[in-house]
Amino acid sequence: MKIEKDHHPAIYDEMYDASGNVRPHAQLFHEFLTSTPQKRLSRLQFSADKAQMAMGMTFNVYHDKQGVEKILHLDIIPRIIPGSEWQILERGLKQRIHALNLFLQDIYNERKILKDKVVPEDLILGSKDYLEPCIGITPPKGIWCHITGTDLVRDQTGAYFILEDNLRCPSGVSYMLESREIIKRAFPNLFNRLGVRPVSDYSTKLLNMLQHLSDKQKPVIGVLTPGIHNSAYFEHSYLAQQMGVELVSGLDLVVKDKRVYMQTTHGLEQIDVLYRRIDDVYLDPLAFRPDSMLGVPGLFEAYKAGNIAIANAPGTGVADDKAVYAYVPRIIKYYLNEEPILSNVPTYLCREEQDRKYVLENIADLVVKETNAAGGYGMLIGPKATKEEHEKFRQLIKSNPTNYIAQPTLSLSTVPTIIDNKSIEGRHVDLRPYILYGSDIEVIPGALTRVALKKGSLVVNSSQGGGSKDTWVLFND
């Protein structure tokens, strides 16, 4: 099947170099694509779609009038990352998570980084994600961010940049795991010939990490879900099943004498570790939002008493605030005395007068983001927006500058993608590796690659019409 090459000096193509030559790590797969008839690739894509439906790999889109349950479209052409590139990503992500964990422990306890004015005190203490009930707490084993999904992008040179830190309830790992099973069946020979690193042991590693948080030899573990209507419910049930642990909602749990119990047909059974997939403020109506119907009254008191571990720890949200993101290079330097291995995308803080002035004057060339929004919402992509939208965001920034940051418009790298079962064209992608922090920090050698399926689009979020790809990390280059 023919691949449409669309070379542009401002875009890094992950299969072809600037001269149009196939990159060495993509050579084998390129040969397969160009020698395979369109009909066969179409059949493979159709089979992948059917397999997703059969597996229940769906998510909910609350605002879509055509129906809430959708497939996260899986394009069968994988993204391939050579081993040497991955080693750099691995080192950079471990460094970043280590520093962010130290940051969380500090700001909820001694606050040295605030006293030393490395990070503005009002930015942290005034954040809605800085949870006062967590002040003075040290979570089990001193770990706050047990599961992280960090978003990266590549610029026109091919360099990787951190786009976003996700330390609350990062989603998507189940799609990475199930996509691998589907794509491995589609290309078994290529998978083996290329030497792709496995990700199938993620659930075992996740379980080991959760068990590490308890001092009991055989702790009882549960995955706390908001319920079937949550957009990531497939993932909650999938991970619970894969780990062989209980999937529970707030209605299944009760607290007695500062201990958390699960209601079973045999009576109450104590739970020692909760992998929570509920935002911090909904965990306990007595400690946080009194109107929460999802959480468990008394859960936070049990947590403070050391009778249950919660992953990720309550309070982690302040570390992935988009305004705090701009300070992470300084956070790394402060706690580790090291330069960041992976750079941030250059970021303008609208709370600072000089940055705000620049953003207001150059809004047509920038991406503006609401600091507490996610999923592609609360965002303006300047070059793609109208003058009316530019003006609307100018007013929003002026009325609440602390709530916005801006970044240059990165083109994002492209990876060949099957379009309408007719052609193969480059589409923009980002990368979300998953990092587990237990007895050690471990980066899973794979990732969720999200792809913008619309030509020229830079928005990869599933809620905004994006899709996904399997990510093949090679043992060697």
C-alpha positions in Angstrom: 0.0 0.0 0.0 1.4 3.4 -0.9 2.4 5.8 1.8 1.7 9.5 1.2 4.8 11.5 2.1 4.1 15.0 3.2 7.5 16.5 4.1 7.5 19.8 5.9 10.6 21.3 7.5 8.6 22.2 10.6 7.4 18.6 11.2 9.4 15.6 12.3 8.2 12.4 10.6 9.0 9.3 12.6 9.3 7.0 9.6 11.1 9.3 7.1 14.1 11.6 7.5 14.2 15.1 5.9 15.6 13.6 2.7 12.7 11.1 2.4 14.7 8.1 3.4 13.3 5.5 5.7 14.7 5.7 9.2 16.7 2.6 10.1 14.5 1.4 13.0 11.4 1.6 10.7 12.9 -0.2 7.7 11.4 -3.6 8.3 7.9 -2.3 8.9 8.1 0.1 6.0 8.9 -2.9 3.7 5.9 -4.7 5.0 3.5 -1.7 4.5 4.7 -0.9 0.9 4.5 -4.6 -0.2 1.1 -5.3 1.4 -2.1 -4.9 -0.7 -4.6 -2.3 0.4 -7.3 -5.0 0.8 -5.2 -7.0 3.3 -4.4 -3.9 5.4 -8.1 -3.0 5.3 -9.0 -6.4 6.6 -6.5 -6.2 9.4 -7.9 -2.8 10.4 -11.4 -4.1 10.3 -10.4 -7.1 12.5 -8.8 -4.7 15.0 -12.0 -2.6 15.2 -14.1 -5.7 15.8 -11.6 -7.0 18.4 -11.9 -3.7 20.3 -15.7 -4.0 20.4 -15.5 -7.6 21.5 -13.1 -6.7 24.3 -15.3 -3.8 25.4 -12.5 -1.2 24.8 -14.9 1.8 24.9 -15.0 5.1 26.7 -17.8 7.5 27.5 -18.1 11.0 25.9 -20.6 12.9 28.0 -21.2 15.8 25.6 -21.7 13.7 22.5 -25.4 13.6 21.4 -24.9 10.6 19.1 -24.3 8.3 22.1 -22.0 8.1 25.0 -20.1 4.9 24.4 -17.3 4.9 21.7 -14.3 2.9 20.6 -10.9 4.6 21.1 -10.0 4.0 17.4 -6.8 1.9 17.2 -4.8 2.5 14.1 -3.0 -0.8 13.3 0.3 0.9 12.2 2.4 1.0 15.4 4.7 3.8 16.5 8.2 2.4 16.7 10.8 3.9 19.1 14.4 2.7 19.0 16.1 1.5 22.2 18.6 4.3 22.5 15.8 7.0 22.4 13.8 5.1 25.0 16.8 5.0 27.4 16.9 8.8 27.4 13.2 9.0 28.0 13.5 6.4 30.8 16.2 8.3 32.7 14.4 11.7 32.2 11.1 10.4 33.5 12.6 8.7 36.6 14.4 12.0 37.4 11.2 14.0 37.0 9.0 11.6 39.1 11.7 11.5 41.9 11.8 15.3 42.1 8.0 15.7 42.0 7.6 13.2 44.8 10.1 15.2 46.9 8.2 18.3 46.0 4.9 16.9 47.2 6.4 15.7 50.5 7.9 19.2 51.0 5.0 21.4 50.3 2.7 19.4 52.6 5.3 19.4 55.4 8.3 21.7 55.8 7.7 23.9 52.7 11.4 24.6 52.2 11.0 25.2 48.5 8.4 27.9 49.2 10.4 29.5 51.9 13.4 29.6 49.6 11.1 31.3 47.0 12.0 28.8 44.2 8.3 28.3 43.6 5.8 31.2 44.5 4.1 30.4 47.8 0.7 31.9 46.6 0.8 29.6 43.5 0.8 26.5 45.8 -1.1 27.6 48.8 -3.7 29.3 46.7 -4.2 26.4 44.3 -7.6 24.6 44.5 -5.6 21.4 44.2 -3.6 22.1 47.4 -5.6 20.1 49.9 -5.3 21.5 53.5 -6.4 18.3 55.1 -3.2 16.7 53.7 -0.9 19.1 55.5 1.5 17.3 57.8 0.9 13.9 56.2 3.6 11.5 55.0 2.0 8.7 53.0 3.0 5.0 53.3 6.6 4.5 52.3 6.9 8.2 51.6 5.4 7.8 48.1 2.8 10.3 46.8 2.8 9.6 43.0 2.5 5.8 42.6 1.2 5.8 39.1 2.0 8.6 36.6 1.2 9.1 33.0 3.5 11.8 31.5 2.6 13.3 28.2 5.5 14.0 25.8 5.7 15.5 22.3 8.5 15.9 19.7 9.4 19.1 17.9 10.7 19.6 14.3 14.2 18.4 15.3 12.9 15.2 16.8 13.7 16.3 20.4 11.2 15.1 23.1 9.6 17.6 25.4 7.4 17.1 28.5 4.0 18.5 27.7 2.1 17.6 30.9 2.4 15.7 34.2 -0.6 13.5 35.2 -0.3 12.5 38.8 -3.9 12.1 40.0 -5.7 9.3 38.2 -3.9 8.9 34.8 -5.9 6.8 32.4 -5.2 4.9 29.2 -2.9 2.1 30.4 -5.6 -0.5 29.7 -5.7 0.6 26.1 -2.0 0.3 25.8 -2.2 -3.3 27.1 -5.2 -4.4 25.0 -3.9 -2.6 21.9 -0.7 -4.6 22.2 -2.6 -7.9 22.2 -4.5 -6.9 19.1 -1.6 -5.6 17.1 0.7 -8.4 18.1 -1.8 -10.8 16.6 -1.9 -8.7 13.4 1.8 -8.7 12.9 3.4 -11.6 14.9 6.4 -12.1 12.6 7.3 -8.4 12.5 6.9 -8.1 16.3 9.4 -10.9 16.9 11.8 -9.8 14.1 12.0 -6.3 15.3 12.6 -7.2 19.0 9.8 -5.4 20.7 9.9 -5.0 24.5 6.9 -6.6 26.2 4.3 -4.7 28.3 2.2 -7.7 29.3 3.5 -7.8 32.8 2.2 -4.3 33.7 -0.6 -5.7 35.8 1.8 -7.8 37.8 4.1 -4.8 38.4 1.1 -2.7 39.4 0.0 -5.3 41.9 3.5 -5.6 43.3 3.7 -1.8 43.7 0.3 -1.7 45.5 1.3 -4.6 47.8 4.5 -2.7 48.6 2.5 0.0 50.2 1.2 -2.3 53.0 3.2 -3.9 55.8 1.0 -6.9 55.6 2.3 -10.1 53.9 -1.0 -10.5 51.9 -2.8 -7.2 51.9 -6.3 -6.9 50.6 -6.4 -4.5 47.6 -9.3 -2.8 45.8 -9.7 -0.6 42.8 -12.1 2.3 43.7 -14.2 3.3 40.8 -16.8 6.1 40.5 -19.0 3.5 38.6 -20.1 2.3 35.2 -20.8 5.8 33.9 -17.3 7.0 34.3 -15.4 7.5 31.0 -12.6 5.1 32.1 -14.8 2.4 33.7 -13.5 -0.2 31.2 -10.0 0.4 32.5 -11.0 0.2 36.1 -12.7 -3.2 35.7 -9.9 -4.4 33.4 -7.1 -3.6 35.8 -9.0 -5.1 38.8 -9.6 -8.3 36.8 -6.0 -8.5 35.6 -4.6 -8.1 39.1 -7.2 -10.4 40.6 -8.4 -7.8 43.1 -11.8 -6.4 44.0 -13.4 -3.6 42.0 -15.4 -1.5 44.5 -17.4 1.7 44.5 -18.0 4.0 47.5 -21.2 2.2 48.2 -19.3 -1.1 48.8 -17.1 0.4 51.5 -17.7 1.4 55.1 -15.4 2.8 57.8 -15.4 1.5 61.4 -12.9 2.5 64.1 -10.8 4.2 61.4 -10.5 1.1 59.3 -11.9 0.6 55.9 -14.1 -2.5 55.2 -15.6 -4.0 52.1 -19.1 -5.4 52.3 -19.1 -9.0 51.0 -21.6 -11.9 51.1 -19.5 -13.3 54.0 -19.6 -10.1 56.0 -17.1 -7.2 56.3 -13.5 -7.6 55.0 -10.8 -5.1 55.8 -9.2 -3.4 52.8 -5.5 -2.4 53.2 -4.7 -0.7 49.9 -7.0 1.3 47.5 -6.0 2.1 44.0 -8.4 5.1 43.6 -9.8 6.2 40.3 -11.7 9.0 41.9 -10.5 12.6 42.1 -9.1 13.7 45.5 -12.0 15.9 46.5 -14.6 13.2 45.9 -12.8 10.6 48.1 -14.4 11.5 51.4 -17.4 13.9 51.9 -16.3 14.4 55.6 -12.8 15.6 54.6 -13.3 17.3 51.2 -16.5 17.9 49.2 -19.6 17.3 51.4 -21.8 16.8 48.3 -19.7 13.9 47.1 -21.8 10.7 46.5 -18.8 8.8 45.2 -16.5 8.6 48.2 -16.5 6.9 51.6 -17.3 8.9 54.7 -14.3 8.5 57.1 -11.9 7.2 54.5 -9.5 10.1 55.0 -9.4 9.6 58.8 -8.5 5.9 58.2 -5.8 7.0 55.8 -4.4 9.5 58.3 -4.4 6.8 61.0 -2.2 4.7 58.7 -4.8 1.9 58.4 -5.1 2.1 54.6 -2.8 3.1 51.8 -4.2 5.1 48.8 -2.6 5.3 45.4 -2.2 7.9 44.2 -2.0 9.7 47.5 -4.6 12.5 48.1 -3.1 15.9 47.4 -1.0 14.9 44.3 -3.1 17.1 42.0 -1.2 20.3 42.9 1.9 18.9 41.3 0.3 18.5 37.9 -1.3 21.9 37.8 -0.3 23.4 34.5 1.1 26.5 36.2 3.3 24.4 38.5 4.5 22.6 35.4 6.5 25.7 34.4 8.5 25.4 37.6 9.4 21.7 37.4 12.9 22.3 35.9 13.6 24.5 39.0 12.1 21.8 41.2 14.4 19.2 39.7 17.4 21.4 40.2 16.3 22.3 43.8 15.9 18.8 45.1 18.3 16.8 43.0 20.9 19.4 42.1 20.7 18.1 38.5 19.7 19.7 35.2 16.5 18.2 33.7 17.2 15.4 31.3 13.9 16.1 29.5 12.9 19.7 28.9 9.6 21.4 29.3 7.8 23.0 26.4 8.6 26.8 26.8 5.8 28.1 28.9 4.4 31.6 29.6 2.7 32.2 32.9 -0.1 34.7 32.5 0.1 35.4 36.2 3.4 37.2 35.5 3.0 40.7 33.9 5.7 40.4 31.3 4.5 36.9 30.2 0.9 38.1 30.1 1.7 41.0 27.9 3.5 38.8 25.5 0.6 36.3 25.4 -2.0 39.0 24.8 0.0 40.4 21.9 0.9 37.1 20.3 -2.2 35.0 21.1 -2.7 34.1 17.4 0.6 32.2 17.5 0.3 30.4 20.8 -1.6 27.6 22.5 -3.4 28.9 25.6 -4.4 26.4 28.3 -6.6 26.7 31.4 -4.4 25.5 34.2 -7.0 23.1 35.7 -8.6 21.8 32.6 -7.9 18.5 30.9 -9.0 16.4 28.0 -8.4 19.1 25.4 -11.0 21.5 27.1 -10.3 25.1 28.1 -7.8 25.4 25.4 -7.1 27.7 22.5 -4.9 26.8 19.5 -4.1 30.2 18.3 -3.1 29.5 14.6 -6.3 27.5 14.2 -8.7 29.8 16.0 -10.8 32.8 14.7 -10.2 36.4 15.7 -13.4 36.2 17.8 -11.9 33.3 19.7 -8.6 35.2 20.2 -10.5 38.1 21.7 -12.6 35.8 23.9 -9.4 34.3 25.4 -7.8 37.7 25.8 -10.7 38.7 28.0 -10.6 35.4 29.9 -6.8 36.0 30.6 -7.3 39.5 31.7 -10.1 38.6 34.1 -8.2 35.7 35.7 -4.6 35.6 34.6 -3.5 33.0 37.2 -5.8 30.5 35.5 -3.9 30.5 32.2 -0.6 29.6 30.7 0.5 29.7 27.0 3.0 27.8 25.0 4.4 28.0 21.4 2.5 25.9 18.9 4.5 22.8 18.4 3.8 20.9 15.2 4.1 17.5 16.9 5.8 14.7 15.1 3.8 12.5 12.6 3.5 8.7 12.2 1.9 6.9 9.2 -1.7 6.3 9.8 -4.4 4.4 7.8 -7.1 6.9 6.6 -10.5 5.7 5.6 -9.0 2.3 4.7 -7.8 4.0 1.4 -4.5 5.6 2.0 -1.6 5.9 4.5 -0.8 9.5 5.6 1.1 11.1 8.4 -0.9 12.2 11.5 0.3 14.1 14.5 0.9 12.1 17.7 1.9 12.5 21.4 3.2 9.9 23.8 2.0 8.9 27.3 4.4 6.5 29.0 3.4 5.1 32.4 5.6 5.2 35.5 5.2 3.1 38.6 6.7 4.1 41.9 7.0 1.4 44.5 10.2 -0.1 45.9 11.8 1.7 42.9 10.7 3.9 40.0 10.0 1.9 36.9 9.1 3.2 33.4 7.0 0.6 31.5 8.7 0.0 28.1 5.7 1.0 26.0 3.2 3.8 26.0 -0.2 5.0 24.9 0.4 6.9 21.6 -2.5 9.2 20.9 -3.1 10.3 17.3 -5.0 13.2 15.9 -7.0 11.5 13.1 -8.1 14.7 11.4 -5.6 16.0 8.8 -3.5 18.9 10.3 -5.2 18.6 13.7 -2.9 18.8 16.8 -5.6 17.7 19.3 -5.1 14.0 20.1 -7.5 13.6 23.0 -10.0 10.8 22.7 -12.8 13.1 23.9 -11.9 15.4 21.0 -11.9 12.8 18.2 -8.4 11.4 18.6 -7.3 7.8 18.3 -4.5 5.6 19.4 -1.6 3.4 18.3 0.4 0.6 19.8 3.9 1.8 20.8 6.8 -0.6 20.0 9.9 0.1 22.1 12.8 -1.9 20.6 15.4 -3.7 22.6 18.0 -2.3 20.2 18.1 0.4 17.5 
